[in-house]
Amino acid sequence: MKLHVVDDELASCVSCGLCLPHCPTYRVSGEEAASPRGRIAVMRLLHWEDAAPDDEAVGFLEACVQCRACETACPSGVPYGRLIEGAKESLAAAGRITPRWQRLAFRILGHHRLLVAGSRVLALAQRLRVVPRRLGLPRLPLRAAPLRPAAPPPGARPVWLFTGCVMDAWQRDVHAAALRVLEAAGAAVSLPGAGAACCGALHGHAGLADPARALAARVMRALPGDAPVLVDSAGCGAALKDYGRLIDTDEARAFSARVLDVHEWLAPRMHLLPAATARTRVVVQDPCHLRHVQKAHLPVRTVLDHVAEVVELDDDGLCCGAGGAYSALHPETAAAVRDRKLAAIARTGGGTVASANPGCQLHLAAAGVDAVHPLVLVDRALRKPS
């Protein structure tokens, strides 16, 4: 079976094993095939020896969280993220992964009104106590207040704030906090229209490359001009920064160059905000797509340091198990991975945990962690009377 991978990239892994301690699925299973080098060995078997993908091979490839911590650890620079996405694209095209019900669910993400309506139905079902708690869903809002950027003062710097799909339907309060903090730091914030309803990240992770490209093209049209595109979701930000590779046009590469995690934009401007009078203690959890893909986890500390006493985890950025839709599709593995993160949080003494990705927040909150977005903490500090 030929995969959508580049032979030189597939050959670049020397099987040194330095990735193993950083792979969440290997850590919880101990199985070689559940490690990056094990999955690459499976890819080589399929791609170079034209082996048929049996259920076991498909299972190991599908069960990757795609945290890409292995890329940070790899001394050979193996582009594992591209390899696993290419392998999943081939398996999805062959009908071996991502069944129809999943494809339908992913399609809804690009239709924001339908997503919001469905979320309200789910919120009502929660009030009626017919939604099992084991699903780990947050308390969804019955109605979310619209986002309304303030009239910018003279000299304000124009920026876009990307709002996306599930986060806007379930956690619009985070966008509202980001909007207020950005405006306090001198930004003239614009919000995209319906064309930017979904970045396509979950589609790409599921091997649905063509729908991901179509959504990417829509997002680019919805965010014209040359103003920075700020993203308060680590997973969405990683996807937008990858449009240049995904679409492979000069226009897409120029767009990706405009994309910044919101903390990257804020970090050099924190002096414009009033200092917090009372500093709270906050444990920082790095979302994988911020730390290992965007390499933009340090600005989060700069932003938080303005309002809090920052406490670090000792697990070297190990994945929490959320993985976009992974925690819903592989709940047992996701929970086992999360247990290691919970242990690391407990070793700090616990408390509020700041995480710059909605999936991580929800996954940790489902286990009883007080997990909030860093900008929600900054917004609280700014709004607190001195």
HELIX and SHEET records of a PDB file:
HELIX    1   1 ASP A    7  ALA A   11  1                                   5    
HELIX    2   2 LEU A   20  HIS A   22  5                                   3    
HELIX    3   3 PRO A   24  SER A   29  1                                   6    
HELIX    4   4 GLU A   32  ALA A   34  5                                   3    
HELIX    5   5 PRO A   36  TRP A   48  1                                  13    
HELIX    6   6 ASP A   55  GLU A   62  1                                   8    
HELIX    7   7 ALA A   69  ALA A   73  1                                   5    
HELIX    8   8 TYR A   80  ALA A   93  1                                  14    
HELIX    9   9 ARG A  100  ILE A  108  1                                   9    
HELIX   10  10 HIS A  112  ARG A  127  1                                  16    
HELIX   11  11 ARG A  133  LEU A  135  5                                   3    
HELIX   12  12 VAL A  166  TRP A  170  1                                   5    
HELIX   13  13 ARG A  172  ALA A  184  1                                  13    
HELIX   14  14 ALA A  194  ALA A  196  5                                   3    
HELIX   15  15 ALA A  201  HIS A  205  1                                   5    
HELIX   16  16 ALA A  209  ALA A  222  1                                  14    
HELIX   17  17 ALA A  234  LYS A  241  1                                   8    
HELIX   18  18 TYR A  243  ILE A  247  1                                   5    
HELIX   19  19 ASP A  250  ARG A  258  1                                   9    
HELIX   20  20 VAL A  262  LEU A  266  1                                   5    
HELIX   21  21 ALA A  267  LEU A  272  5                                   6    
HELIX   22  22 CYS A  288  CYS A  288  1                                   1    
HELIX   23  23 HIS A  289  VAL A  293  3                                   5    
HELIX   24  24 LEU A  298  LEU A  304  1                                   7    
HELIX   25  25 TYR A  326  LEU A  329  1                                   4    
HELIX   26  26 PRO A  331  ARG A  347  1                                  17    
HELIX   27  27 PRO A  358  ALA A  365  1                                   8    
HELIX   28  28 PRO A  374  ARG A  383  1                                  10    
SHEET    1   A 4 ALA A 187  SER A 190  0                                        
SHEET    2   A 4 ARG A 157  PHE A 162  1                                        
SHEET    3   A 4 VAL A 229  VAL A 231  1                                        
SHEET    4   A 4 VAL A 259  ASP A 261  1                                        
SHEET    1   B 4 ALA A 308  GLU A 312  0                                        
SHEET    2   B 4 THR A 280  GLN A 285  1                                        
SHEET    3   B 4 VAL A 353  SER A 355  1                                        
SHEET    4   B 4 ALA A 371  VAL A 372  1                                        
END                                                                             
